[in-house]
Amino acid sequence: MAMKSKVLTGLLSVAIAFGLWLYVITVERTQIEYTFYNVPVILDGESVLEDRGLMITSDTDQTVTLKLSGNRSDLNKLKSSDITVLVDLTRIYEAGDKTLTYDISFPGNVQNSAIEVVSRKPDSIALTVAQWSTKEIPVQIETVGTPAESYKIDEANKFSDPKNVVISGPKELIDQIAMGKITVNMEGAKESFEQRQKITLCDAEGNPVDEDLSNVFVENHMILVRVPILMEKEINLRLPVVAGGGLTEDDVTVTMSFNKITVTGSPAVVSKMADTIELEPIDLSKDTESFENKEYTFTLPEGVKSREGNVVEVSLTLPERASRLIYVLKSQFEAIGTPEGYDVAYTRPGINVTLQGKNATLSKIEPTDVRVIVDLTGASSSGYYPVEIVVDNAQGVGAIEDPNDPYEVYVELTPAKQEG
């Protein structure tokens, strides 16, 4: 029985081997044809073209259809993506429409000689080659729309980063492009605009280039753009007139080259500015002569500018007045705000005071009508203190002084003597 079983096993092995051999001979080695669609075309040597100042401007994502003949076993190993269709671009030396043949190769596990190309569609690859060009163009910011009332665009400080971009592509297209434009809508704006924006390639007139620009390469398409907004505000200028020398504001004529200004600046700063700027006052006890076109300068916050500038010309017209020098004895000195626990003494017997007014009134003034008020509030030691001159019983008469030599008296402060 054992012998018989071995014989049967051997016969079965022989039958299986024969069947496999017969399958290989009749099936796997059978010559068949198979069509491969959408086989990608590889363009080789584009860097060489660039070195020659050339570029492909037509569709570079082309495919071909191949009908192949070969053993079933070989063709079964292939997919469209395994087949290499190669176009050699190094054969191109100038711009124009080109028709190039292509080479076909197969992966290493398939013998190229065992496969025959029955047909190929198309037979060749059509390409358009253009001259390559590169240049730098400026970025231009264009604003549309009107900001909110009292706001304006700071045209001088619009900026982009970068200010210029480099573009590359077919020379015939590059030659048409003169700028990269960015349009910003500022309608109703109350604050500055800052954002990254894509540029539009335009001609010298600022119109978008009406061509297919897919082959134009921009070094930096997204540009940081800032359009600053300024706030405008009308502000009054006030010139105070301090009464003195027997005159009040109603007695004199003051004219200004302008009494209002329009300022522009950052909304955060301008919105906080007061409605009135007060100039250095005219003190009629010191400004004792008429003058014309005297310049008064005022200061604005940093970054804020006035349309009219920051210097206003002022003219002062005084009525005709007479003056009289009177010597006022220290008996007419009055101290106010004397520190507690101190006695006051004056070292000078009196001071000269110049009065101003009408002749008829001045002639009637007696030294005893003039008081010299010394304010010692907060004083803690002896020294010179400024004084105020008061004229009693004489309307329209007042003291005037030289701004470079103001009225003052020396006051001695000594601890008060204790009684008893």
Protein Blocks (a to p, Z undefined) as FASTA:
>chain_A
ZZmmmmmmmmmmmmmmmmmmmmmmmmmmpccddddehiacddehklmmmmnopacfbdfb
bcddddddddfklmmmpcfklpccdddfklpcbecdddddddddddfkbcfklpccfbdc
dfbdcdddddddddddddddddedjddehiacdfklgccddfbdcddddfklmmmpmbdc
ddddfehiabdcddddddddddfkopacdbdfklpccfblbccddddddddddddddddd
ddeehiafklpccddfbfcdcddddfklmmmpcfbdcdddddfklmmcccehiacddddd
ehiacfkbpadcddddddddddddddddfklpccehiaehiacddfbfbdcddddddfkl
mmmpcfklpccdddfehiabecddddddddehiehiacdddfklccdddddddddddeZZ
